[in-house]
Amino acid sequence: MNIRLGHTSHSGIKRDHNEDTYGIDLESGLFLVADGMGGHDHGEIASALARDHILSSIKSNIPIKQAILDANQEIINSSLEKPGDLPMGTTVAILKVKNHSFDCAWVGDSRIYKLSGQQLIPISSDHSYVQELVDQDLITASQARSHPHRNVVTQALGVTDNSEIKVSESTGEIKAGDKFLLCSDGLTEEVEDDKIAEIMNKSLSPKEIGDQLLIQALENGGSDNITAIILEFSG
């Protein structure tokens, strides 16, 4: 499969620095977005540590889940060496592609979507307080978007011990024409899935799709850092 690729990252309108990061290793077929936790110390360091450790591990043929657990421990160890009342933390969302199949893994609320046959399919499910409420039918997905605790994650690297951390995984097939989106919650906080689907369905390059998603998020408020990787597959 041939891959067309676009990527973008922006601090947003209301943040003075960018704690998001992303990583791409075409040789390994690995794509990653990490969102350093804004309420914690050194979020930008945590996301960079996660990116670098996971990219290096995958290149050494370490399984994705183990690479995430090892990165988690490295962030915890680094956090203990830094001043501050709270540990640094980060979400992570990973897509690994090989031939006509993909493997995904995630911790936190950075997301992975697949667009296939013009339908936007969420691959990941947020590790968040409001998603737990939605799963229990206590609130609707629409109510979750405006819930006062919508930004509270229940899992993150650097703040949850390896014995308790939940690494979610998903696998699937890739067809020619499929597109994937990896993004931080700075995008999904501002742009609803219907609008994401509309933009991704346009006959644009992945770079142009990323630019349009970013512009939409900024126009809708840009309340957080915004990062997106867009992939398009052809035979």
Residue frames as a rotation matrix with the C-alpha (Angstrom) as fourth column:
MET 1
0.572 0.820 0.000 0.00
0.820 -0.572 0.000 0.00
0.000 0.000 -1.000 0.00
ASN 2
-0.465 -0.652 0.599 1.18
0.620 -0.723 -0.306 3.51
0.632 0.229 0.740 -0.82
ILE 3
0.177 0.463 -0.868 0.70
0.948 -0.318 0.023 6.22
-0.266 -0.827 -0.495 1.82
ARG 4
-0.137 -0.135 0.981 0.03
0.345 -0.935 -0.080 9.92
0.929 0.327 0.175 1.34
LEU 5
-0.057 -0.079 -0.995 0.69
0.992 0.107 -0.066 11.82
0.112 -0.991 0.072 4.54
GLY 6
0.027 0.032 0.999 -0.15
0.056 -0.998 0.031 15.15
0.998 0.055 -0.029 6.14
HIS 7
0.073 -0.015 -0.997 0.53
0.966 0.251 0.067 16.43
0.250 -0.968 0.033 9.64
THR 8
-0.062 -0.032 0.998 0.12
0.024 -0.999 -0.031 19.62
0.998 0.022 0.063 11.63
SER 9
0.027 0.097 -0.995 0.45
0.980 0.192 0.046 20.90
0.195 -0.977 -0.090 15.20
HIS 10
-0.201 0.045 0.978 -0.52
0.099 -0.993 0.066 24.27
0.974 0.110 0.196 16.69
SER 11
-0.944 -0.236 -0.232 -0.53
0.250 -0.050 -0.967 25.68
0.217 -0.970 0.106 20.21
GLY 12
0.005 0.995 -0.100 -4.09
0.973 0.018 0.231 26.97
0.231 -0.099 -0.968 19.76
ILE 13
0.154 0.161 0.975 -5.40
0.235 -0.964 0.122 30.40
0.960 0.210 -0.186 20.63
LYS 14
0.770 0.355 0.531 -5.55
-0.373 -0.425 0.825 30.20
0.518 -0.833 -0.195 24.42
ARG 15
0.820 -0.566 -0.089 -2.29
0.461 0.559 0.689 28.36
-0.340 -0.606 0.720 25.21
ASP 16
0.739 -0.578 -0.346 1.11
-0.608 -0.794 0.027 30.03
-0.290 0.190 -0.938 25.17
HIS 17
-0.455 -0.870 -0.192 3.05
-0.865 0.380 0.328 26.85
-0.213 0.315 -0.925 24.37
ASN 18
0.367 0.564 -0.740 2.46
-0.794 0.604 0.068 23.48
0.485 0.562 0.670 22.75
GLU 19
-0.199 -0.389 0.900 2.56
-0.832 0.552 0.054 20.36
-0.517 -0.738 -0.433 24.94
ASP 20
0.860 0.449 0.241 1.44
-0.214 0.747 -0.630 18.11
-0.463 0.491 0.738 22.07
THR 21
-0.329 -0.875 -0.355 3.93
-0.753 0.016 0.658 16.19
-0.570 0.484 -0.664 20.01
TYR 22
0.830 0.551 0.081 3.81
-0.397 0.687 -0.608 13.62
-0.391 0.473 0.790 17.25
GLY 23
-0.277 -0.945 0.174 6.12
-0.546 0.304 0.780 11.06
-0.790 0.121 -0.601 15.69
ILE 24
0.827 0.460 -0.322 6.33
-0.510 0.373 -0.775 9.40
-0.236 0.806 0.543 12.28
ASP 25
-0.351 -0.897 0.269 8.55
-0.548 0.429 0.717 6.50
-0.759 0.104 -0.643 11.22
LEU 26
0.388 0.561 -0.732 7.69
-0.914 0.131 -0.384 5.47
-0.119 0.818 0.563 7.68
GLU 27
-0.458 -0.643 -0.614 10.18
-0.688 0.693 -0.213 2.59
0.562 0.325 -0.760 7.72
SER 28
-0.991 0.111 0.073 8.37
0.024 0.689 -0.724 1.01
-0.131 -0.716 -0.686 10.68
GLY 29
-0.456 0.879 0.138 4.94
0.323 0.019 0.946 2.14
0.829 0.476 -0.293 9.49
LEU 30
-0.225 0.279 -0.933 4.43
0.974 0.068 -0.214 3.90
0.004 -0.958 -0.287 12.82
PHE 31
-0.352 0.233 0.907 2.44
0.130 -0.947 0.294 7.07
0.927 0.221 0.303 13.51
LEU 32
-0.224 0.124 -0.967 1.95
0.954 0.232 -0.191 8.58
0.201 -0.965 -0.170 16.97
VAL 33
0.003 0.236 0.972 0.29
-0.072 -0.969 0.235 11.54
0.997 -0.071 0.014 18.67
ALA 34
-0.235 -0.104 -0.966 0.93
0.921 0.293 -0.256 12.42
0.310 -0.950 0.026 22.31
ASP 35
0.284 0.460 0.841 -0.75
0.084 -0.886 0.456 15.17
0.955 -0.059 -0.290 24.33
GLY 36
-0.721 -0.610 -0.329 1.18
0.424 -0.013 -0.906 16.35
0.549 -0.792 0.267 27.38
MET 37
0.147 0.875 -0.462 -1.19
0.937 0.026 0.348 16.98
0.316 -0.484 -0.816 30.26
GLY 38
-0.023 -0.134 0.991 -1.71
0.276 -0.953 -0.123 20.72
0.961 0.271 0.059 30.51
GLY 39
0.758 0.397 0.517 -2.56
-0.349 -0.422 0.836 20.75
0.550 -0.815 -0.182 34.21
HIS 40
0.858 -0.497 -0.130 0.60
0.450 0.606 0.657 18.90
-0.248 -0.622 0.743 35.13
ASP 41
0.421 -0.801 -0.425 4.24
-0.476 -0.594 0.648 19.97
-0.772 -0.070 -0.632 35.27
HIS 42
-0.496 -0.847 -0.193 6.42
-0.597 0.170 0.784 19.44
-0.631 0.504 -0.590 32.23
GLY 43
0.457 0.765 0.453 3.68
-0.123 0.559 -0.820 18.08
-0.881 0.319 0.349 29.96
GLU 44
0.762 -0.209 -0.613 5.75
-0.646 -0.175 -0.743 18.83
0.048 0.962 -0.269 26.89
ILE 45
-0.372 -0.922 0.108 8.61
-0.928 0.369 -0.046 16.75
0.003 -0.117 -0.993 28.30
ALA 46
-0.253 0.355 0.900 6.29
-0.323 0.846 -0.424 13.83
-0.912 -0.398 -0.100 29.04
SER 47
0.793 0.608 -0.022 4.87
-0.206 0.235 -0.950 13.77
-0.573 0.758 0.312 25.51
ALA 48
0.440 -0.713 -0.546 8.36
-0.850 -0.134 -0.509 13.98
0.290 0.688 -0.665 23.98
LEU 49
-0.509 -0.605 0.612 9.63
-0.783 0.620 -0.038 11.16
-0.357 -0.499 -0.790 26.23
ALA 50
0.188 0.675 0.713 6.69
-0.150 0.737 -0.659 8.99
-0.971 0.017 0.240 25.18
ARG 51
0.879 0.159 -0.450 7.26
-0.440 -0.092 -0.893 9.72
-0.183 0.983 -0.011 21.50
ASP 52
0.119 -0.940 -0.320 11.00
-0.952 -0.017 -0.307 9.08
0.283 0.341 -0.896 21.53
HIS 53
-0.516 -0.332 0.790 10.85
-0.655 0.747 -0.114 5.93
-0.552 -0.576 -0.603 23.65
ILE 54
0.352 0.739 0.574 8.00
-0.113 0.642 -0.758 4.32
-0.929 0.202 0.310 21.70
LEU 55
0.817 -0.106 -0.567 9.52
-0.576 -0.136 -0.806 5.12
0.009 0.985 -0.172 18.29
SER 56
-0.209 -0.978 -0.026 12.84
-0.962 0.210 -0.175 3.64
0.176 -0.012 -0.984 19.40
SER 57
-0.377 0.109 0.920 11.20
-0.493 0.817 -0.299 0.55
-0.784 -0.566 -0.254 20.90
ILE 58
0.691 0.704 0.166 9.09
-0.198 0.405 -0.892 -0.21
-0.695 0.583 0.419 17.82
LYS 59
0.538 -0.585 -0.606 12.18
-0.800 -0.128 -0.587 0.15
0.266 0.801 -0.537 15.63
SER 60
-0.589 -0.772 0.238 13.75
-0.805 0.534 -0.259 -2.54
0.072 -0.345 -0.936 17.86
ASN 61
-0.405 0.524 -0.750 10.72
-0.248 0.726 0.641 -4.81
0.880 0.445 -0.164 17.25
ILE 62
-0.976 0.199 -0.088 9.32
0.127 0.195 -0.972 -4.45
-0.176 -0.960 -0.216 20.77
PRO 63
-0.341 0.922 0.183 5.51
0.882 0.245 0.403 -5.00
0.326 0.299 -0.897 20.75
ILE 64
-0.246 0.275 0.929 3.44
0.092 -0.948 0.305 -1.83
0.965 0.160 0.208 20.90
LYS 65
0.777 0.630 0.007 1.87
0.048 -0.070 0.996 -2.52
0.628 -0.774 -0.085 24.29
GLN 66
0.498 -0.668 -0.552 5.23
0.861 0.309 0.403 -3.25
-0.099 -0.677 0.730 25.90
ALA 67
-0.453 -0.655 0.605 6.71
0.726 -0.665 -0.176 -0.14
0.517 0.360 0.777 24.30
ILE 68
0.176 0.616 0.768 3.93
-0.098 -0.765 0.637 1.93
0.980 -0.187 -0.074 25.89
LEU 69
0.922 0.168 -0.349 4.44
0.294 0.282 0.913 0.31
0.252 -0.944 0.211 29.31
ASP 70
0.065 -0.977 -0.203 8.20
0.998 0.064 0.011 0.92
0.003 -0.203 0.979 29.12
ALA 71
-0.427 -0.159 0.890 7.59
0.374 -0.927 0.014 4.55
0.823 0.339 0.456 28.14
ASN 72
0.632 0.732 0.253 5.19
-0.002 -0.325 0.946 4.92
0.775 -0.598 -0.204 31.05
GLN 73
0.728 -0.403 -0.555 7.84
0.682 0.338 0.649 3.74
-0.074 -0.851 0.520 33.48
GLU 74
-0.324 -0.892 0.317 10.45
0.910 -0.385 -0.155 6.05
0.260 0.238 0.936 31.97
ILE 75
-0.098 0.366 0.925 8.15
0.066 -0.925 0.373 9.06
0.993 0.098 0.067 32.39
ILE 76
0.894 0.418 -0.159 7.40
0.149 0.058 0.987 8.08
0.422 -0.906 -0.010 35.99
ASN 77
0.341 -0.852 -0.398 11.13
0.931 0.247 0.269 7.76
-0.130 -0.462 0.877 36.73
SER 78
-0.485 -0.524 0.700 11.86
0.666 -0.740 -0.092 11.11
0.566 0.421 0.708 35.08
SER 79
0.333 0.724 0.604 9.03
0.053 -0.653 0.755 12.78
0.941 -0.220 -0.256 36.96
LEU 80
0.819 -0.044 -0.572 10.52
0.563 0.252 0.787 11.71
0.110 -0.967 0.231 40.29
GLU 81
-0.155 -0.983 -0.103 13.68
0.981 -0.166 0.102 13.61
-0.117 -0.085 0.989 39.40
LYS 82
-0.536 -0.001 0.844 11.91
0.412 -0.873 0.260 16.89
0.737 0.487 0.468 38.65
PRO 83
-0.952 0.203 -0.229 10.50
0.118 -0.446 -0.887 19.48
-0.282 -0.872 0.401 41.06
GLY 84
-0.580 0.813 -0.048 6.77
-0.586 -0.376 0.718 19.93
0.566 0.445 0.694 41.29
ASP 85
-0.476 0.480 0.737 3.76
-0.740 0.234 -0.630 18.78
-0.475 -0.845 0.244 43.26
LEU 86
0.607 0.764 0.219 2.18
-0.448 0.557 -0.699 16.78
-0.656 0.326 0.680 40.43
PRO 87
-0.225 -0.677 0.701 3.67
0.340 0.619 0.708 14.14
-0.913 0.398 0.091 38.13
MET 88
-0.422 0.074 -0.904 3.99
-0.783 -0.533 0.322 14.94
-0.457 0.843 0.283 34.46
GLY 89
-0.194 0.452 0.871 1.78
0.208 0.886 -0.414 12.96
-0.959 0.101 -0.265 32.14
THR 90
-0.622 0.022 -0.783 0.72
-0.724 -0.396 0.564 12.43
-0.298 0.918 0.262 28.56
THR 91
0.566 0.731 0.382 -1.84
-0.330 0.625 -0.708 10.64
-0.756 0.274 0.594 26.45
VAL 92
-0.651 -0.718 -0.245 -0.73
-0.501 0.164 0.850 8.59
-0.570 0.676 -0.467 23.47
ALA 93
0.621 0.759 0.197 -2.43
-0.284 0.453 -0.845 7.26
-0.730 0.469 0.497 20.33
ILE 94
-0.462 -0.886 -0.042 -0.52
-0.519 0.231 0.823 4.95
-0.719 0.402 -0.567 17.99
LEU 95
0.813 0.574 -0.095 -1.20
-0.409 0.448 -0.795 3.53
-0.414 0.685 0.599 14.53
LYS 96
-0.388 -0.910 0.144 1.11
-0.499 0.339 0.798 0.89
-0.775 0.237 -0.586 13.06
VAL 97
0.686 0.641 -0.344 0.51
-0.604 0.237 -0.761 -0.25
-0.406 0.730 0.550 9.49
LYS 98
-0.554 -0.795 0.247 1.91
-0.441 0.532 0.723 -3.20
-0.706 0.292 -0.645 7.57
ASN 99
-0.949 0.189 0.253 0.76
0.315 0.516 0.796 -4.24
0.020 0.835 -0.550 4.11
HIS 100
-0.434 0.867 0.245 -3.06
-0.060 -0.299 0.952 -4.29
0.899 0.399 0.182 4.26
SER 101
0.383 0.568 -0.728 -3.55
0.709 0.324 0.626 -4.33
0.592 -0.756 -0.279 8.05
PHE 102
-0.114 -0.391 0.913 -3.21
-0.333 -0.851 -0.406 -1.99
0.936 -0.351 -0.033 11.00
ASP 103
-0.030 0.068 -0.997 -2.64
0.905 0.425 0.002 -2.18
0.424 -0.903 -0.074 14.75
CYS 104
0.077 0.104 0.992 -3.70
-0.177 -0.977 0.117 0.64
0.981 -0.184 -0.057 17.07
ALA 105
-0.071 -0.037 -0.997 -3.06
0.937 0.339 -0.079 1.29
0.341 -0.940 0.010 20.74
TRP 106
-0.114 0.071 0.991 -3.94
-0.027 -0.997 0.068 4.22
0.993 -0.019 0.116 22.97
VAL 107
-0.279 0.076 -0.957 -3.96
0.958 0.098 -0.271 5.55
0.073 -0.992 -0.100 26.52
GLY 108
-0.696 0.070 -0.715 -6.03
0.231 -0.920 -0.316 8.62
-0.680 -0.385 0.624 27.35
ASP 109
0.304 0.952 -0.041 -8.24
0.388 -0.163 -0.907 10.71
-0.870 0.260 -0.419 25.06
SER 110
-0.420 -0.385 -0.822 -6.14
-0.721 -0.408 0.560 11.33
-0.551 0.828 -0.106 21.97
ARG 111
0.380 0.826 0.416 -8.08
-0.319 0.539 -0.779 9.65
-0.868 0.163 0.469 19.18
ILE 112
-0.864 -0.501 0.050 -7.77
-0.164 0.374 0.913 7.46
-0.476 0.780 -0.405 16.12
TYR 113
0.277 0.952 -0.133 -10.36
-0.430 -0.001 -0.903 7.51
-0.859 0.307 0.409 13.32
LYS 114
-0.763 -0.378 0.524 -10.71
0.307 0.502 0.808 5.56
-0.569 0.778 -0.267 10.07
LEU 115
0.022 0.749 -0.662 -12.59
-0.684 -0.472 -0.556 6.91
-0.729 0.465 0.502 7.06
SER 116
-0.897 -0.253 0.361 -13.72
0.033 0.778 0.627 4.06
-0.440 0.575 -0.690 4.82
GLY 117
-0.533 0.721 0.443 -16.36
0.802 0.263 0.536 4.27
0.270 0.641 -0.719 2.11
GLN 118
-0.366 0.287 0.885 -17.08
-0.006 -0.952 0.306 7.89
0.931 0.107 0.350 3.16
GLN 119
0.755 0.639 -0.146 -17.96
0.106 0.100 0.989 6.70
0.646 -0.763 0.008 6.70
LEU 120
-0.161 -0.789 0.593 -15.97
-0.636 -0.377 -0.673 7.99
0.754 -0.486 -0.441 9.67
ILE 121
0.646 0.311 -0.697 -15.34
0.190 0.819 0.541 5.16
0.739 -0.482 0.470 12.14
PRO 122
0.432 -0.521 0.736 -13.89
-0.878 -0.428 0.213 5.83
0.204 -0.738 -0.643 15.61
ILE 123
0.160 -0.475 -0.865 -11.18
-0.022 0.874 -0.485 3.25
0.987 0.097 0.129 16.27
SER 124
-0.814 -0.518 -0.263 -10.32
0.280 0.048 -0.959 4.44
0.510 -0.854 0.106 19.77
SER 125
0.462 0.887 -0.029 -12.55
0.436 -0.198 0.878 5.09
0.773 -0.418 -0.478 22.77
ASP 126
0.048 -0.513 0.857 -11.52
-0.452 -0.776 -0.439 7.78
0.891 -0.367 -0.269 25.26
HIS 127
-0.178 -0.147 -0.973 -10.16
0.845 0.484 -0.228 6.85
0.505 -0.863 0.038 28.65
SER 128
-0.801 -0.028 0.598 -12.09
-0.127 -0.968 -0.215 9.67
0.585 -0.248 0.772 30.27
TYR 129
-0.870 0.493 -0.006 -14.62
0.036 0.052 -0.998 10.38
-0.492 -0.868 -0.063 32.99
VAL 130
-0.183 0.870 -0.458 -17.32
-0.789 -0.407 -0.459 11.46
-0.586 0.277 0.761 30.56
GLN 131
-0.350 0.043 -0.936 -16.79
-0.749 0.588 0.307 8.45
0.563 0.808 -0.173 28.30
GLU 132
-0.970 0.030 -0.240 -17.41
0.168 0.797 -0.580 6.22
0.174 -0.603 -0.778 31.31
LEU 133
-0.543 0.823 -0.165 -20.67
-0.240 -0.341 -0.909 8.08
-0.805 -0.454 0.383 31.90
VAL 134
-0.108 0.466 -0.878 -21.63
-0.992 -0.105 0.066 7.61
-0.061 0.879 0.474 28.25
ASP 135
-0.682 -0.247 -0.689 -20.77
-0.390 0.919 0.057 3.91
0.619 0.307 -0.723 28.40
GLN 136
-0.912 0.354 -0.208 -23.04
0.372 0.495 -0.786 3.55
-0.175 -0.794 -0.583 31.43
ASP 137
-0.336 0.805 0.490 -25.88
0.667 -0.164 0.727 5.41
0.665 0.570 -0.482 29.62
LEU 138
-0.071 0.251 -0.965 -25.83
0.900 -0.401 -0.171 8.11
-0.430 -0.881 -0.198 32.28
ILE 139
0.087 0.112 -0.990 -25.31
-0.266 -0.955 -0.132 10.89
-0.960 0.275 -0.053 29.73
THR 140
0.883 0.213 0.418 -25.45
0.341 0.319 -0.884 11.11
-0.322 0.923 0.209 25.94
ALA 141
-0.043 -0.925 0.378 -22.47
0.989 0.013 0.144 11.67
-0.138 0.381 0.914 23.67
SER 142
0.126 0.178 0.976 -23.89
0.492 -0.865 0.094 15.12
0.861 0.469 -0.196 22.94
GLN 143
0.956 0.246 0.159 -24.07
-0.028 -0.465 0.885 15.94
0.291 -0.851 -0.438 26.65
ALA 144
0.551 -0.815 -0.183 -20.50
0.757 0.395 0.521 14.72
-0.352 -0.425 0.834 27.08
ARG 145
0.013 -0.584 0.812 -19.25
0.841 -0.433 -0.325 17.47
0.542 0.687 0.485 24.75
SER 146
0.059 0.072 0.996 -20.35
-0.177 -0.981 0.081 20.20
0.982 -0.181 -0.045 27.16
HIS 147
0.763 0.220 -0.608 -19.88
0.484 0.430 0.762 18.35
0.429 -0.876 0.222 30.46
PRO 148
0.829 -0.436 0.349 -17.80
-0.533 -0.806 0.257 20.36
0.169 -0.399 -0.901 32.98
HIS 149
0.288 -0.746 0.601 -15.48
-0.490 0.424 0.762 17.37
-0.823 -0.514 -0.243 33.52
ARG 150
0.980 0.199 -0.010 -15.06
-0.107 0.483 -0.869 16.47
-0.168 0.853 0.495 29.84
ASN 151
0.474 -0.868 -0.145 -11.29
-0.577 -0.182 -0.796 17.00
0.665 0.461 -0.587 29.99
VAL 152
0.175 -0.383 0.907 -10.69
-0.908 0.294 0.300 14.62
-0.382 -0.876 -0.296 32.90
VAL 153
0.105 -0.216 -0.971 -8.79
-0.626 0.744 -0.234 11.56
0.773 0.632 -0.057 31.69
THR 154
0.830 0.253 0.497 -8.82
-0.549 0.524 0.651 8.32
-0.095 -0.813 0.574 33.68
GLN 155
0.634 -0.694 0.342 -5.63
0.619 0.720 0.314 6.93
-0.464 0.013 0.886 32.16
ALA 156
0.901 -0.431 -0.052 -2.38
-0.368 -0.693 -0.621 8.60
0.232 0.578 -0.782 31.16
LEU 157
0.405 -0.854 -0.328 1.28
0.644 0.520 -0.561 7.75
0.650 0.016 0.760 30.87
GLY 158
-0.497 -0.746 0.443 3.35
0.128 -0.568 -0.813 9.03
0.858 -0.347 0.378 33.78
VAL 159
-0.447 0.406 0.797 0.51
-0.834 -0.511 -0.207 9.13
0.323 -0.758 0.567 36.32
THR 160
0.695 0.690 0.204 -0.68
-0.719 0.670 0.185 5.52
-0.009 -0.275 0.961 36.42
ASP 161
-0.171 -0.799 0.577 1.49
-0.716 0.503 0.484 2.64
-0.677 -0.330 -0.658 37.58
ASN 162
-0.603 -0.153 -0.783 2.14
-0.747 0.454 0.486 -0.17
0.281 0.878 -0.388 35.09
SER 163
-0.966 0.259 -0.001 0.20
0.237 0.883 -0.406 -2.59
-0.104 -0.392 -0.914 37.29
GLU 164
-0.235 0.933 -0.271 -2.95
0.445 -0.144 -0.884 -0.48
-0.864 -0.328 -0.381 36.85
ILE 165
-0.488 0.026 -0.872 -2.59
-0.574 -0.763 0.299 1.26
-0.658 0.646 0.387 33.50
LYS 166
0.308 0.672 0.674 -5.02
0.294 0.606 -0.739 0.30
-0.905 0.426 -0.010 30.74
VAL 167
-0.682 -0.487 -0.545 -3.58
-0.439 -0.324 0.838 0.08
-0.585 0.811 0.007 27.23
SER 168
0.395 0.882 0.258 -6.41
-0.159 0.343 -0.926 -0.35
-0.905 0.325 0.276 24.73
GLU 169
-0.730 -0.682 -0.052 -5.73
-0.239 0.184 0.953 -2.02
-0.640 0.708 -0.297 21.39
SER 170
0.509 0.859 0.051 -7.52
-0.225 0.190 -0.956 -2.58
-0.831 0.475 0.290 18.09
THR 171
-0.686 -0.697 0.209 -6.64
0.013 0.275 0.961 -4.21
-0.728 0.662 -0.180 14.77
GLY 172
0.465 0.885 -0.008 -8.18
-0.024 0.004 -1.000 -4.18
-0.885 0.465 0.023 11.32
GLU 173
-0.017 -0.377 0.926 -7.77
0.907 0.383 0.173 -4.24
-0.420 0.843 0.335 7.58
ILE 174
-0.227 -0.140 -0.964 -6.83
-0.183 -0.966 0.184 -1.41
-0.957 0.218 0.193 5.22
LYS 175
0.307 0.360 0.881 -8.40
0.827 0.356 -0.434 -0.96
-0.470 0.862 -0.188 1.80
ALA 176
-0.713 -0.518 0.472 -7.32
0.696 -0.603 0.389 1.35
0.084 0.606 0.791 -1.01
GLY 177
-0.182 0.624 0.760 -8.93
0.215 -0.729 0.650 4.74
0.960 0.281 -0.001 -0.46
ASP 178
0.579 0.371 -0.726 -9.06
0.757 0.085 0.647 4.43
0.302 -0.925 -0.232 3.33
LYS 179
-0.019 -0.558 0.830 -7.96
-0.129 -0.821 -0.556 7.44
0.991 -0.118 -0.056 5.36
PHE 180
0.219 0.024 -0.975 -6.86
0.907 0.363 0.213 7.58
0.359 -0.932 0.057 8.99
LEU 181
0.276 -0.123 0.953 -6.74
-0.234 -0.971 -0.058 10.47
0.932 -0.207 -0.296 11.45
LEU 182
0.011 -0.298 -0.955 -4.74
0.949 0.304 -0.084 10.55
0.315 -0.905 0.286 14.68
CYS 183
-0.048 0.038 0.998 -5.35
0.074 -0.996 0.041 13.66
0.996 0.076 0.045 16.78
SER 184
-0.918 -0.206 -0.340 -5.16
0.366 -0.105 -0.925 15.24
0.155 -0.973 0.171 20.20
ASP 185
-0.131 0.954 -0.269 -8.31
0.976 0.077 -0.202 16.34
-0.172 -0.289 -0.942 21.99
GLY 186
-0.510 -0.080 -0.856 -7.61
0.087 -0.995 0.042 19.94
-0.856 -0.053 0.515 21.03
LEU 187
-0.937 0.233 -0.259 -9.13
-0.289 -0.101 0.952 19.01
0.195 0.967 0.162 17.68
THR 188
-0.533 0.768 -0.356 -12.06
0.521 0.629 0.577 16.87
0.667 0.122 -0.735 18.85
GLU 189
-0.492 0.337 -0.803 -12.92
0.713 -0.373 -0.594 19.34
-0.499 -0.864 -0.057 21.62
GLU 190
-0.507 0.189 -0.841 -13.65
-0.265 -0.963 -0.057 21.97
-0.820 0.194 0.538 18.98
VAL 191
-0.475 0.268 -0.838 -14.73
-0.871 -0.005 0.492 19.98
0.127 0.963 0.236 15.91
GLU 192
0.188 0.647 0.739 -17.53
-0.659 0.641 -0.394 17.42
-0.728 -0.413 0.547 16.01
ASP 193
-0.406 -0.397 0.823 -17.25
0.145 0.861 0.487 14.08
-0.902 0.317 -0.293 14.25
ASP 194
0.531 0.687 0.497 -19.73
0.627 0.076 -0.775 15.07
-0.570 0.723 -0.391 11.53
LYS 195
0.880 -0.259 -0.397 -17.57
-0.400 -0.856 -0.328 18.02
-0.255 0.448 -0.857 10.54
ILE 196
-0.147 -0.954 0.260 -14.39
-0.578 0.296 0.760 15.92
-0.803 -0.039 -0.595 10.70
ALA 197
-0.110 0.190 0.976 -16.06
0.531 0.841 -0.104 13.42
-0.840 0.506 -0.193 8.35
GLU 198
0.870 0.492 0.013 -17.13
0.296 -0.502 -0.813 16.21
-0.393 0.711 -0.583 5.99
ILE 199
0.553 -0.734 -0.395 -13.59
-0.751 -0.644 0.146 17.58
-0.362 0.216 -0.907 5.75
MET 200
-0.342 -0.747 0.570 -11.94
-0.402 0.665 0.630 14.17
-0.850 -0.014 -0.527 5.41
ASN 201
0.186 0.513 0.838 -14.32
0.579 0.632 -0.515 13.24
-0.794 0.581 -0.179 2.59
LYS 202
0.750 0.064 -0.658 -13.15
-0.367 -0.788 -0.494 16.17
-0.550 0.612 -0.568 0.49
SER 203
0.794 -0.485 0.366 -10.95
0.601 0.536 -0.593 15.50
0.092 0.691 0.717 -2.55
LEU 204
0.759 -0.580 0.295 -7.95
-0.597 -0.802 -0.040 17.13
0.260 -0.146 -0.955 -0.93
SER 205
-0.051 -0.854 -0.518 -4.43
-0.072 0.521 -0.851 16.00
0.996 -0.006 -0.088 -0.08
PRO 206
0.318 0.129 -0.939 -3.83
0.836 0.428 0.342 14.80
0.447 -0.894 0.028 3.50
LYS 207
-0.725 -0.624 -0.291 -1.88
0.688 -0.660 -0.301 18.01
-0.004 -0.418 0.908 4.15
GLU 208
-0.739 0.512 0.439 -4.81
-0.226 -0.801 0.554 20.13
0.635 0.310 0.708 2.96
ILE 209
0.286 0.836 -0.468 -7.23
0.270 0.398 0.877 18.08
0.919 -0.377 -0.112 5.08
GLY 210
-0.077 -0.410 -0.909 -5.02
0.986 0.106 -0.131 18.66
0.150 -0.906 0.396 8.12
ASP 211
-0.947 -0.284 0.152 -4.92
0.278 -0.959 -0.064 22.38
0.164 -0.018 0.986 7.41
GLN 212
-0.334 0.901 0.275 -8.73
-0.259 -0.368 0.893 22.55
0.906 0.228 0.356 7.12
LEU 213
0.358 0.413 -0.838 -9.20
0.650 0.534 0.541 20.59
0.671 -0.738 -0.077 10.36
LEU 214
-0.477 -0.637 -0.606 -6.79
0.879 -0.364 -0.309 22.94
-0.023 -0.680 0.733 12.13
ILE 215
-0.895 0.182 0.408 -8.50
-0.051 -0.949 0.312 26.07
0.444 0.258 0.858 10.77
GLN 216
0.066 0.991 -0.117 -11.89
0.012 0.117 0.993 24.72
0.998 -0.067 -0.004 11.87
ALA 217
0.217 -0.044 -0.975 -10.61
0.911 0.369 0.186 24.03
0.352 -0.928 0.120 15.39
LEU 218
-0.791 -0.559 -0.248 -9.10
0.609 -0.759 -0.231 27.51
-0.059 -0.334 0.941 15.65
GLU 219
-0.687 0.597 0.415 -12.26
-0.194 -0.700 0.687 29.17
0.701 0.391 0.597 14.32
ASN 220
0.301 0.858 -0.415 -14.33
0.197 0.370 0.908 27.25
0.933 -0.355 -0.058 16.89
GLY 221
0.967 0.109 0.230 -12.24
-0.173 -0.379 0.909 28.53
0.186 -0.919 -0.348 19.79
GLY 222
0.279 -0.937 -0.210 -8.80
-0.006 0.217 -0.976 26.90
0.960 0.274 0.055 19.70
SER 223
0.774 0.175 0.609 -8.95
-0.545 -0.307 0.780 26.33
0.323 -0.935 -0.143 23.45
ASP 224
0.637 -0.568 0.521 -6.15
-0.118 0.597 0.794 23.74
-0.762 -0.567 0.313 23.52
ASN 225
-0.457 -0.836 -0.305 -3.14
-0.619 0.052 0.783 22.53
-0.639 0.547 -0.541 21.58
ILE 226
0.692 0.720 -0.059 -4.17
-0.473 0.390 -0.790 20.94
-0.546 0.574 0.610 18.28
THR 227
-0.502 -0.860 -0.093 -2.30
-0.689 0.332 0.645 18.11
-0.524 0.387 -0.759 16.57
ALA 228
0.648 0.726 0.230 -3.33
-0.395 0.579 -0.713 15.86
-0.651 0.371 0.662 13.68
ILE 229
-0.710 -0.704 -0.013 -1.78
-0.404 0.392 0.827 13.24
-0.577 0.592 -0.563 11.41
ILE 230
0.484 0.865 -0.131 -3.76
-0.583 0.207 -0.786 12.26
-0.652 0.457 0.605 8.29
LEU 231
-0.693 -0.664 0.282 -2.96
-0.260 0.594 0.761 9.22
-0.673 0.454 -0.584 6.15
GLU 232
0.467 0.794 -0.389 -4.47
-0.750 0.123 -0.650 8.16
-0.468 0.596 0.653 2.85
PHE 233
-0.335 -0.565 0.754 -3.86
-0.145 0.822 0.551 4.70
-0.931 0.075 -0.357 1.39
SER 234
0.458 0.415 -0.786 -3.81
-0.860 -0.016 -0.510 3.71
-0.224 0.910 0.349 -2.26
GLY 235
0.912 -0.014 0.411 -3.12
0.049 0.996 -0.076 0.37
-0.408 0.089 0.909 -3.92
